[in-house]
Amino acid sequence: MSAGGNGAGRTGVNHNSGNSNGKDHKALGGKKGGTGNKGNTAAASARDIALDILVKVEQQGAYSNLLLNSSLQKSALSREDAGLVTELVYGTISRMNTLDYVLEEFVSKGIAKLQPWVRNLLRLSLYQIMYLDRIPSHAAVNEAVNIAKKKGHQGISGMVNGVLRSVLRAGDLPVIPDGLSPAKRISIQYSHPIWLVKRWITEYGVDTAEAICAANNEPPAVSVRVNTTMISREALLSQMIEQGLQASASKVSPYGIVVKGGGNLALSSWYRDGYLSVQDESSMLVAEAVAPEPGMRVLDCCAAPGGKTAHMGELMKDEGSIFANDLHPHKAKLISDQAARLGLETVVTGSADALELEHTLEHHSFDRILLDAPCSGLGVIRRKPDLKWRKQPEDVASVASLQGQLLQSVSKLLKPGGVLVYSTCTTEQTENSEVVAAFLKQNPDFTSITFTSPLWGRLEGTALAEGEGIQLLPHHYGSDGFYISKLQRVL
């Protein structure tokens, strides 16, 4: 069955093994294999856990990544079955719009009237049928019926069986009728809320909006940042290849390595010894844009969990000082723990509202300031697929107001000639270039700095120049959507 793209494995576990083209191979039990074909207790347990998570995400507003991690820690699943749970949870949430569109054709009273566990059981089963090559369709149906028998009565299991077998008989799905608007078609095919699709069409055009949505359904790459105070990228890359990992140098960051099939690298000796940090490639560009030099005094305003703070410390060769602030004390501890793991002594942490820093820190005292601002997060949907269903248009406007206040406040702490970098992990210019443009209009003592090589040289022709900064979108490099702007105090 075809629904416009690959499966949605997350957290470094990629269980999708091909594209989604061709019902004969996918929906009717073509050549497949893997966990889903076992039909044993462990595999059924994996689906039980996935179903429980999906219901709690829908009914209780639980965050899928946090609930998934806690659920897997409590389970006794094998790595393979834990990977299946991850795939089913993230994939089902990511493709929910498409799955619901298909199911509405086969559930006579409508899926909204079903019990939450039945609705989510149908979703996760249909996800396997439509998107997972390695799971035979009959296995997905049988497991769904078995779960329905355990959790409900015979009528429910019969309904589940009937709906899913009707889906199999229907052929390629979804069938998207002609005459739909581009926004409606993209919303169905790539499973995004229509308000967001319309917003991206207005902002970037139809083709780019479709490319963003398609990229958001792809599994995110696993990338790490090399701690160059301890080892060179070339040396660490060589070690990884020698140990059989599929590792390659990042095309986005000179400090990054992309690893396929390496599992959780935060459990590796390289991580424990401080040679690397797990970080998205786009995020690595921020410290490079700040360009702190040894001996400088640097402020990181909203620093947790500390990845960018640590990267700046590495670039400074651990010479100078970095004040890393976060609102919450327990998050500030994450920053200090990261610095200790990486052997960085320049980092000092604090815990305060960033809006209050102008009252507690000396004005015009920092050479560099990083404001990695709170944002809607719409650039990281691949990693947090439930985020696109949680957000509403008013959320973007609300956070943009806060961003403007933060930028105005912390700018008072920058020295004349100093550089302030404003960054977000979102695609929305309301939160990005418009915030920066409004700030520059109100502050004639600041000017924007044009990005120069090597950073812009690597990205030019791919990333977008948006107003006073650069915008990376998810389809550019398969990394997160990120905005970065450099501002300088000239007076």
Kinemage of the C-alpha trace (Angstrom):
@kinemage 1
@onewidth
@group {chain A} dominant
@subgroup {mainchain}
@vectorlist {calphas} color= white
{ca met a 1} P 0.000 0.000 0.000
{ca ser a 2} L 1.222 3.455 -0.769
{ca ala a 3} L 0.848 6.448 1.468
{ca gly a 4} L 3.646 8.720 0.427
{ca gly a 5} L 6.960 7.764 1.995
{ca asn a 6} L 8.941 5.537 4.262
{ca gly a 7} L 8.202 4.292 7.755
{ca ala a 8} L 8.940 6.374 10.781
{ca gly a 9} L 11.534 4.619 12.896
{ca arg a 10} L 12.908 6.940 15.592
{ca thr a 11} L 15.646 7.239 18.198
{ca gly a 12} L 18.194 5.589 15.943
{ca val a 13} L 16.157 2.426 15.360
{ca asn a 14} L 15.261 2.265 11.690
{ca his a 15} L 12.962 -0.655 11.045
{ca asn a 16} L 11.708 0.418 7.654
{ca ser a 17} L 13.356 -1.458 4.823
{ca gly a 18} L 12.080 0.118 1.672
{ca asn a 19} L 9.743 2.588 0.090
{ca ser a 20} L 5.988 2.443 0.231
{ca asn a 21} L 5.204 1.655 -3.358
{ca gly a 22} L 3.295 -1.439 -4.293
{ca lys a 23} L 0.435 -3.225 -2.603
{ca asp a 24} L 1.448 -6.679 -3.842
{ca his a 25} L 4.638 -6.526 -1.795
{ca lys a 26} L 3.308 -4.682 1.232
{ca ala a 27} L -0.342 -5.259 1.942
{ca leu a 28} L -0.841 -8.828 0.803
{ca gly a 29} L 2.076 -10.450 2.519
{ca gly a 30} L 4.814 -10.279 -0.089
{ca lys a 31} L 8.350 -11.176 0.828
{ca lys a 32} L 8.676 -9.925 4.356
{ca gly a 33} L 10.298 -11.032 7.538
{ca gly a 34} L 11.396 -9.892 10.978
{ca thr a 35} L 9.869 -9.361 14.355
{ca gly a 36} L 6.305 -9.091 13.153
{ca asn a 37} L 6.377 -12.581 11.675
{ca lys a 38} L 7.052 -14.338 14.960
{ca gly a 39} L 3.543 -14.253 16.325
{ca asn a 40} L 4.980 -15.195 19.713
{ca thr a 41} L 4.422 -13.834 23.198
{ca ala a 42} L 7.295 -11.330 23.029
{ca ala a 43} L 6.051 -9.791 19.783
{ca ala a 44} L 2.489 -9.588 21.133
{ca ser a 45} L 3.873 -7.954 24.281
{ca ala a 46} L 5.607 -5.366 22.121
{ca arg a 47} L 2.277 -4.481 20.528
{ca asp a 48} L 0.547 -4.406 23.922
{ca ile a 49} L 3.087 -1.903 25.194
{ca ala a 50} L 2.831 0.202 22.032
{ca leu a 51} L -0.959 0.248 22.319
{ca asp a 52} L -0.835 1.315 25.951
{ca ile a 53} L 1.499 4.196 25.080
{ca leu a 54} L -0.661 5.350 22.165
{ca val a 55} L -3.787 5.410 24.325
{ca lys a 56} L -2.065 7.429 27.059
{ca val a 57} L -0.667 9.897 24.543
{ca glu a 58} L -4.141 10.446 23.106
{ca gln a 59} L -6.182 10.390 26.303
{ca gln a 60} L -3.818 11.841 28.901
{ca gly a 61} L -1.685 14.127 26.775
{ca ala a 62} L 1.442 12.166 27.688
{ca tyr a 63} L 4.617 12.933 25.759
{ca ser a 64} L 5.408 9.987 23.532
{ca asn a 65} L 9.194 10.128 23.924
{ca leu a 66} L 9.108 10.257 27.735
{ca leu a 67} L 6.426 7.596 28.057
{ca leu a 68} L 8.171 5.355 25.537
{ca asn a 69} L 11.477 5.571 27.383
{ca ser a 70} L 9.919 4.812 30.763
{ca ser a 71} L 7.818 1.973 29.362
{ca leu a 72} L 10.797 0.304 27.697
{ca gln a 73} L 12.888 0.615 30.851
{ca lys a 74} L 10.186 -1.238 32.800
{ca ser a 75} L 9.786 -3.953 30.161
{ca ala a 76} L 11.914 -7.033 29.645
{ca leu a 77} L 11.783 -6.807 25.856
{ca ser a 78} L 14.654 -7.784 23.625
{ca arg a 79} L 16.378 -5.037 21.660
{ca glu a 80} L 14.508 -6.182 18.565
{ca asp a 81} L 11.103 -5.994 20.213
{ca ala a 82} L 11.942 -2.688 21.905
{ca gly a 83} L 12.704 -1.424 18.429
{ca leu a 84} L 9.303 -2.633 17.254
{ca val a 85} L 7.575 -0.739 20.069
{ca thr a 86} L 9.496 2.397 19.129
{ca glu a 87} L 8.545 2.006 15.477
{ca leu a 88} L 4.877 1.384 16.195
{ca val a 89} L 4.535 4.316 18.577
{ca tyr a 90} L 6.360 6.946 16.551
{ca gly a 91} L 5.171 5.643 13.204
{ca thr a 92} L 1.516 5.463 14.204
{ca ile a 93} L 1.580 8.960 15.698
{ca ser a 94} L 3.455 10.369 12.731
{ca arg a 95} L 1.032 8.883 10.194
{ca met a 96} L -2.154 9.331 12.241
{ca asn a 97} L -3.895 11.674 9.790
{ca thr a 98} L -3.427 9.238 6.913
{ca leu a 99} L -4.395 6.224 9.004
{ca asp a 100} L -7.587 7.897 10.218
{ca tyr a 101} L -8.464 8.954 6.699
{ca val a 102} L -8.237 5.330 5.546
{ca leu a 103} L -10.050 3.891 8.553
{ca glu a 104} L -13.009 6.236 8.147
{ca glu a 105} L -13.824 4.365 4.921
{ca phe a 106} L -14.092 1.038 6.726
{ca val a 107} L -15.472 1.800 10.204
{ca ser a 108} L -19.206 2.202 9.720
{ca lys a 109} L -19.922 4.356 12.773
{ca gly a 110} L -16.711 6.377 12.420
{ca ile a 111} L -13.462 6.005 14.341
{ca ala a 112} L -14.277 8.877 16.718
{ca lys a 113} L -17.015 6.749 18.328
{ca leu a 114} L -14.709 3.801 19.006
{ca gln a 115} L -13.198 3.186 22.420
{ca pro a 116} L -9.714 4.773 22.542
{ca trp a 117} L -7.913 1.431 22.777
{ca val a 118} L -9.843 0.031 19.804
{ca arg a 119} L -9.165 3.132 17.726
{ca asn a 120} L -5.452 2.989 18.478
{ca leu a 121} L -5.288 -0.761 17.917
{ca leu a 122} L -6.684 -0.237 14.422
{ca arg a 123} L -4.221 2.588 13.818
{ca leu a 124} L -1.109 0.664 14.840
{ca ser a 125} L -2.248 -2.404 12.896
{ca leu a 126} L -2.957 -0.373 9.774
{ca tyr a 127} L 0.425 1.321 10.158
{ca gln a 128} L 2.113 -2.076 9.937
{ca ile a 129} L 0.075 -3.040 6.873
{ca met a 130} L 0.714 0.203 5.006
{ca tyr a 131} L 4.271 1.062 5.976
{ca leu a 132} L 6.297 -1.881 7.302
{ca asp a 133} L 7.685 -4.120 4.570
{ca arg a 134} L 9.049 -6.701 6.965
{ca ile a 135} L 5.766 -7.477 8.739
{ca pro a 136} L 3.370 -9.725 6.797
{ca ser a 137} L -0.118 -8.256 6.699
{ca his a 138} L -1.739 -11.450 7.989
{ca ala a 139} L 0.565 -11.342 11.035
{ca ala a 140} L -0.452 -7.748 11.780
{ca val a 141} L -4.136 -8.682 11.493
{ca asn a 142} L -3.807 -11.808 13.627
{ca glu a 143} L -1.972 -9.971 16.388
{ca ala a 144} L -4.623 -7.238 16.364
{ca val a 145} L -7.412 -9.784 16.703
{ca asn a 146} L -5.592 -11.542 19.563
{ca ile a 147} L -5.201 -8.264 21.449
{ca ala a 148} L -8.855 -7.394 20.821
{ca lys a 149} L -9.922 -10.761 22.234
{ca lys a 150} L -7.854 -10.174 25.379
{ca lys a 151} L -9.061 -6.628 25.962
{ca gly a 152} L -12.651 -6.771 24.707
{ca his a 153} L -15.509 -9.029 23.763
{ca gln a 154} L -16.043 -11.157 20.651
{ca gly a 155} L -17.917 -8.401 18.863
{ca ile a 156} L -14.930 -6.054 19.079
{ca ser a 157} L -12.458 -8.671 17.882
{ca gly a 158} L -14.775 -9.489 15.001
{ca met a 159} L -15.046 -5.824 14.065
{ca val a 160} L -11.253 -5.394 14.178
{ca asn a 161} L -10.786 -8.475 12.018
{ca gly a 162} L -13.436 -7.316 9.556
{ca val a 163} L -12.083 -3.784 9.200
{ca leu a 164} L -8.493 -4.858 8.658
{ca arg a 165} L -9.374 -7.590 6.169
{ca ser a 166} L -11.555 -5.120 4.251
{ca val a 167} L -8.529 -2.842 4.096
{ca leu a 168} L -6.447 -5.653 2.622
{ca arg a 169} L -9.054 -6.304 -0.067
{ca ala a 170} L -9.264 -2.629 -0.995
{ca gly a 171} L -5.908 -2.355 -2.738
{ca asp a 172} L -3.577 0.625 -2.713
{ca leu a 173} L -4.431 3.139 -0.012
{ca pro a 174} L -5.028 5.928 0.630
{ca val a 175} L -7.153 6.769 -2.379
{ca ile a 176} L -6.991 10.553 -2.539
{ca pro a 177} L -9.715 12.014 -4.779
{ca asp a 178} L -8.968 14.492 -7.532
{ca gly a 179} L -9.880 18.103 -7.064
{ca leu a 180} L -8.556 18.535 -3.537
{ca ser a 181} L -6.606 21.661 -2.718
{ca pro a 182} L -2.817 21.181 -2.494
{ca ala a 183} L -3.012 21.718 1.274
{ca lys a 184} L -5.694 19.054 1.757
{ca arg a 185} L -3.858 16.545 -0.438
{ca ile a 186} L -0.558 17.068 1.383
{ca ser a 187} L -2.307 16.903 4.760
{ca ile a 188} L -3.772 13.489 3.930
{ca gln a 189} L -0.819 12.025 2.060
{ca tyr a 190} L 1.887 13.122 4.481
{ca ser a 191} L -0.206 13.255 7.656
{ca his a 192} L 0.122 16.822 8.914
{ca pro a 193} L -2.528 19.156 10.341
{ca ile a 194} L -3.948 21.239 7.538
{ca trp a 195} L -3.356 24.558 9.324
{ca leu a 196} L 0.356 23.810 9.385
{ca val a 197} L 0.450 22.724 5.744
{ca lys a 198} L -1.351 25.929 4.720
{ca arg a 199} L 1.112 27.949 6.766
{ca trp a 200} L 4.112 26.355 5.075
{ca ile a 201} L 2.554 26.780 1.615
{ca thr a 202} L 2.105 30.487 2.316
{ca glu a 203} L 5.634 30.778 3.664
{ca tyr a 204} L 7.618 28.542 1.336
{ca gly a 205} L 5.385 27.457 -1.569
{ca val a 206} L 3.646 24.164 -2.350
{ca asp a 207} L 6.719 22.173 -3.391
{ca thr a 208} L 8.748 23.091 -0.323
{ca ala a 209} L 5.789 22.548 2.003
{ca glu a 210} L 5.357 19.053 0.585
{ca ala a 211} L 9.080 18.365 0.917
{ca ile a 212} L 9.027 19.441 4.576
{ca cys a 213} L 6.080 17.157 5.337
{ca ala a 214} L 7.687 14.218 3.545
{ca ala a 215} L 10.975 14.742 5.408
{ca asn a 216} L 9.172 14.892 8.734
{ca asn a 217} L 8.016 11.304 8.193
{ca glu a 218} L 11.545 10.007 7.638
{ca pro a 219} L 13.573 8.472 10.486
{ca pro a 220} L 16.053 11.017 11.870
{ca ala a 221} L 19.719 10.303 11.446
{ca val a 222} L 21.882 9.574 14.451
{ca ser a 223} L 24.605 12.187 14.587
{ca val a 224} L 27.309 12.940 17.132
{ca arg a 225} L 29.558 15.921 17.755
{ca val a 226} L 33.238 15.225 18.267
{ca asn a 227} L 34.911 16.767 21.303
{ca thr a 228} L 37.904 18.191 19.487
{ca thr a 229} L 39.664 19.026 22.750
{ca met a 230} L 40.188 15.277 23.123
{ca ile a 231} L 40.229 13.754 19.628
{ca ser a 232} L 39.970 14.813 15.993
{ca arg a 233} L 36.946 13.977 13.889
{ca glu a 234} L 39.132 11.962 11.533
{ca ala a 235} L 40.553 9.851 14.360
{ca leu a 236} L 37.144 9.129 15.918
{ca leu a 237} L 35.620 8.389 12.524
{ca ser a 238} L 38.431 5.922 11.854
{ca gln a 239} L 37.794 4.181 15.185
{ca met a 240} L 34.084 3.865 14.436
{ca ile a 241} L 34.680 2.379 11.002
{ca glu a 242} L 37.235 -0.056 12.450
{ca gln a 243} L 34.567 -1.256 14.895
{ca gly a 244} L 32.160 -1.946 12.037
{ca leu a 245} L 29.889 1.095 12.294
{ca gln a 246} L 28.425 2.745 9.210
{ca ala a 247} L 29.854 6.160 9.981
{ca ser a 248} L 30.532 9.135 7.727
{ca ala a 249} L 31.565 12.734 8.126
{ca ser a 250} L 28.688 15.206 8.397
{ca lys a 251} L 28.151 17.444 5.373
{ca val a 252} L 26.534 20.046 7.600
{ca ser a 253} L 29.064 20.449 10.413
{ca pro a 254} L 32.840 19.930 10.446
{ca tyr a 255} L 32.451 18.605 13.992
{ca gly a 256} L 29.780 16.013 13.186
{ca ile a 257} L 29.662 12.315 12.347
{ca val a 258} L 26.536 10.556 11.059
{ca val a 259} L 26.141 6.954 12.197
{ca lys a 260} L 23.735 4.336 10.832
{ca gly a 261} L 22.809 1.258 12.804
{ca gly a 262} L 25.044 2.136 15.717
{ca gly a 263} L 22.432 1.800 18.429
{ca asn a 264} L 22.419 4.244 21.335
{ca leu a 265} L 25.834 5.883 21.214
{ca ala a 266} L 25.204 7.484 24.615
{ca leu a 267} L 25.923 3.991 25.957
{ca ser a 268} L 29.286 3.755 24.188
{ca ser a 269} L 32.735 4.113 25.733
{ca trp a 270} L 33.336 7.088 23.416
{ca tyr a 271} L 30.477 8.884 25.132
{ca arg a 272} L 31.522 7.893 28.647
{ca asp a 273} L 35.089 9.016 27.989
{ca gly a 274} L 33.927 12.388 26.671
{ca tyr a 275} L 34.972 11.922 23.046
{ca leu a 276} L 31.518 12.650 21.664
{ca ser a 277} L 28.088 14.087 22.375
{ca val a 278} L 24.835 13.068 20.699
{ca gln a 279} L 23.543 16.137 18.851
{ca asp a 280} L 21.655 16.932 15.646
{ca glu a 281} L 23.744 18.298 12.796
{ca ser a 282} L 21.780 21.553 12.513
{ca ser a 283} L 22.204 22.196 16.209
{ca met a 284} L 25.990 21.930 15.819
{ca leu a 285} L 25.959 25.014 13.595
{ca val a 286} L 24.877 27.300 16.426
{ca ala a 287} L 28.120 27.281 18.408
{ca glu a 288} L 30.032 27.626 15.159
{ca ala a 289} L 27.975 30.755 14.396
{ca val a 290} L 28.721 32.158 17.873
{ca ala a 291} L 32.422 31.577 17.100
{ca pro a 292} L 33.684 32.039 20.657
{ca glu a 293} L 37.425 32.403 21.033
{ca pro a 294} L 39.695 31.246 23.863
{ca gly a 295} L 39.622 33.684 26.759
{ca met a 296} L 36.224 35.186 25.955
{ca arg a 297} L 33.344 35.688 28.389
{ca val a 298} L 30.253 33.965 27.026
{ca leu a 299} L 26.607 33.812 28.137
{ca asp a 300} L 24.263 30.978 27.152
{ca cys a 301} L 20.833 32.248 28.216
{ca cys a 302} L 18.596 29.174 27.853
{ca ala a 303} L 21.240 26.495 27.916
{ca ala a 304} L 19.756 23.128 28.948
{ca pro a 305} L 20.519 20.348 28.303
{ca gly a 306} L 23.916 21.833 27.514
{ca gly a 307} L 24.897 20.596 24.065
{ca lys a 308} L 25.554 24.039 22.611
{ca thr a 309} L 27.193 25.215 25.839
{ca ala a 310} L 29.624 22.319 25.709
{ca his a 311} L 30.333 22.859 22.030
{ca met a 312} L 31.242 26.491 22.719
{ca gly a 313} L 33.561 25.337 25.505
{ca glu a 314} L 35.236 22.943 23.103
{ca leu a 315} L 35.671 25.676 20.489
{ca met a 316} L 37.233 27.906 23.169
{ca lys a 317} L 39.674 25.099 23.987
{ca asp a 318} L 38.326 25.317 27.547
{ca glu a 319} L 39.915 28.760 28.021
{ca gly a 320} L 37.758 31.658 29.211
{ca ser a 321} L 34.363 31.491 30.902
{ca ile a 322} L 30.851 30.411 29.955
{ca phe a 323} L 27.865 31.239 32.131
{ca ala a 324} L 25.172 28.711 31.229
{ca asn a 325} L 21.747 29.616 32.549
{ca asp a 326} L 18.480 27.699 32.651
{ca leu a 327} L 15.184 28.385 34.353
{ca his a 328} L 15.045 25.057 36.205
{ca pro a 329} L 17.720 23.899 38.693
{ca his a 330} L 17.474 20.242 37.658
{ca lys a 331} L 18.118 21.242 34.043
{ca ala a 332} L 21.057 23.402 35.069
{ca lys a 333} L 22.511 20.266 36.661
{ca leu a 334} L 22.266 18.509 33.283
{ca ile a 335} L 24.515 21.215 31.871
{ca ser a 336} L 27.128 20.859 34.608
{ca asp a 337} L 27.037 17.068 34.228
{ca gln a 338} L 27.687 17.411 30.490
{ca ala a 339} L 30.595 19.771 31.093
{ca ala a 340} L 32.118 17.405 33.648
{ca arg a 341} L 31.782 14.421 31.304
{ca leu a 342} L 33.554 16.363 28.553
{ca gly a 343} L 36.308 17.645 30.839
{ca leu a 344} L 35.286 21.319 30.463
{ca glu a 345} L 36.179 23.551 33.384
{ca thr a 346} L 35.135 26.875 31.858
{ca val a 347} L 31.379 26.255 32.294
{ca val a 348} L 29.571 27.727 35.295
{ca thr a 349} L 25.837 27.149 35.593
{ca gly a 350} L 23.037 29.246 37.020
{ca ser a 351} L 19.299 28.888 37.386
{ca ala a 352} L 17.100 31.924 36.715
{ca asp a 353} L 14.464 33.306 34.408
{ca ala a 354} L 16.426 34.585 31.398
{ca leu a 355} L 14.284 37.731 31.451
{ca glu a 356} L 15.780 38.532 34.863
{ca leu a 357} L 19.436 38.210 33.840
{ca glu a 358} L 19.605 41.888 32.901
{ca his a 359} L 18.984 42.677 36.577
{ca thr a 360} L 21.574 40.291 38.022
{ca leu a 361} L 24.428 40.396 35.493
{ca glu a 362} L 26.579 43.349 34.519
{ca his a 363} L 25.487 45.191 31.395
{ca his a 364} L 27.861 45.247 28.426
{ca ser a 365} L 30.016 42.528 30.022
{ca phe a 366} L 29.868 39.560 27.616
{ca asp a 367} L 31.865 39.076 24.408
{ca arg a 368} L 29.381 36.546 23.070
{ca ile a 369} L 25.768 35.781 23.934
{ca leu a 370} L 23.724 32.819 22.714
{ca leu a 371} L 19.957 33.026 22.949
{ca asp a 372} L 18.723 29.628 21.812
{ca ala a 373} L 15.172 30.731 22.437
{ca pro a 374} L 12.161 28.709 23.572
{ca cys a 375} L 10.112 28.038 20.453
{ca ser a 376} L 7.285 26.013 18.933
{ca gly a 377} L 9.762 23.266 18.013
{ca leu a 378} L 8.199 22.721 14.591
{ca gly a 379} L 11.617 21.949 13.136
{ca val a 380} L 11.964 18.730 15.163
{ca ile a 381} L 8.721 16.953 14.253
{ca arg a 382} L 10.659 13.894 13.019
{ca arg a 383} L 11.909 13.319 16.559
{ca lys a 384} L 8.678 14.294 18.320
{ca pro a 385} L 5.815 13.410 15.974
{ca asp a 386} L 3.072 14.104 18.517
{ca leu a 387} L 4.226 17.723 18.564
{ca lys a 388} L 2.506 18.485 15.247
{ca trp a 389} L -0.841 17.375 16.688
{ca arg a 390} L -0.373 19.348 19.911
{ca lys a 391} L 0.515 22.722 18.452
{ca gln a 392} L -1.996 25.320 17.283
{ca pro a 393} L -1.484 28.571 15.335
{ca glu a 394} L -1.881 30.658 18.477
{ca asp a 395} L 1.046 28.828 20.074
{ca val a 396} L 3.389 30.264 17.449
{ca ala a 397} L 2.222 33.833 18.043
{ca ser a 398} L 2.437 33.424 21.811
{ca val a 399} L 5.996 32.137 21.876
{ca ala a 400} L 7.121 34.790 19.364
{ca ser a 401} L 6.102 37.465 21.836
{ca leu a 402} L 8.250 35.853 24.529
{ca gln a 403} L 11.168 35.514 22.127
{ca gly a 404} L 11.076 39.226 21.384
{ca gln a 405} L 11.095 40.061 25.089
{ca leu a 406} L 14.027 37.722 25.729
{ca leu a 407} L 16.068 39.134 22.864
{ca gln a 408} L 15.484 42.704 24.018
{ca ser a 409} L 16.371 41.854 27.604
{ca val a 410} L 19.579 39.845 27.166
{ca ser a 411} L 20.946 42.183 24.488
{ca lys a 412} L 21.731 44.686 27.279
{ca leu a 413} L 24.446 42.339 28.533
{ca leu a 414} L 26.512 42.403 25.315
{ca lys a 415} L 29.728 44.418 24.979
{ca pro a 416} L 30.143 46.957 22.169
{ca gly a 417} L 31.556 44.983 19.260
{ca gly a 418} L 30.249 41.763 20.761
{ca val a 419} L 28.141 39.181 18.922
{ca leu a 420} L 24.722 37.846 19.908
{ca val a 421} L 23.409 34.736 18.164
{ca tyr a 422} L 19.654 34.132 18.126
{ca ser a 423} L 18.576 30.604 17.213
{ca thr a 424} L 15.498 28.380 17.266
{ca cys a 425} L 14.590 24.843 16.241
{ca thr a 426} L 11.518 25.923 14.300
{ca thr a 427} L 10.527 26.587 10.695
{ca glu a 428} L 8.296 29.574 11.464
{ca gln a 429} L 9.464 33.020 10.385
{ca thr a 430} L 7.047 34.531 12.907
{ca glu a 431} L 9.484 33.180 15.496
{ca asn a 432} L 12.615 33.695 13.447
{ca ser a 433} L 13.324 36.473 10.950
{ca glu a 434} L 10.331 38.542 12.069
{ca val a 435} L 11.535 38.550 15.686
{ca val a 436} L 15.005 39.610 14.583
{ca ala a 437} L 13.698 42.291 12.206
{ca ala a 438} L 11.516 43.795 14.947
{ca phe a 439} L 14.496 43.815 17.335
{ca leu a 440} L 16.783 45.573 14.832
{ca lys a 441} L 14.107 48.182 14.150
{ca gln a 442} L 13.906 48.970 17.867
{ca asn a 443} L 17.683 48.857 18.479
{ca pro a 444} L 19.742 50.979 16.078
{ca asp a 445} L 22.875 50.148 18.074
{ca phe a 446} L 22.676 46.590 16.698
{ca thr a 447} L 23.255 45.337 13.184
{ca ser a 448} L 23.025 41.947 11.548
{ca ile a 449} L 26.186 40.154 10.459
{ca thr a 450} L 26.184 38.434 7.101
{ca phe a 451} L 27.151 34.794 7.351
{ca thr a 452} L 30.479 34.134 5.693
{ca ser a 453} L 32.332 30.975 4.837
{ca pro a 454} L 33.084 28.390 5.908
{ca leu a 455} L 29.633 27.997 7.523
{ca trp a 456} L 27.600 29.721 4.821
{ca gly a 457} L 29.864 28.299 2.130
{ca arg a 458} L 28.765 24.793 3.118
{ca leu a 459} L 25.073 25.683 3.201
{ca glu a 460} L 24.646 28.218 0.409
{ca gly a 461} L 22.366 26.915 -2.309
{ca thr a 462} L 20.591 24.599 0.127
{ca ala a 463} L 19.705 26.533 3.275
{ca leu a 464} L 17.543 29.617 2.865
{ca ala a 465} L 18.603 33.163 3.561
{ca glu a 466} L 15.644 34.376 5.624
{ca gly a 467} L 15.779 38.049 6.492
{ca glu a 468} L 18.716 38.544 8.837
{ca gly a 469} L 19.662 34.890 9.192
{ca ile a 470} L 19.707 31.415 7.674
{ca gln a 471} L 16.941 28.813 7.748
{ca leu a 472} L 17.568 25.093 7.468
{ca leu a 473} L 14.512 22.971 6.691
{ca pro a 474} L 14.171 19.236 7.412
{ca his a 475} L 14.485 18.174 3.767
{ca his a 476} L 17.721 20.096 3.150
{ca tyr a 477} L 20.068 17.657 4.863
{ca gly a 478} L 17.784 15.315 6.767
{ca ser a 479} L 18.613 17.295 9.904
{ca asp a 480} L 16.353 19.373 12.129
{ca gly a 481} L 14.747 22.599 10.992
{ca phe a 482} L 16.823 25.421 12.481
{ca tyr a 483} L 17.131 29.203 12.250
{ca ile a 484} L 20.307 31.124 13.151
{ca ser a 485} L 20.905 34.875 13.119
{ca lys a 486} L 24.041 36.820 14.124
{ca leu a 487} L 23.722 40.305 15.603
{ca gln a 488} L 26.460 42.720 16.661
{ca arg a 489} L 26.391 45.679 18.997
{ca val a 490} L 28.078 48.498 17.105
{ca leu a 491} L 27.878 51.204 19.808
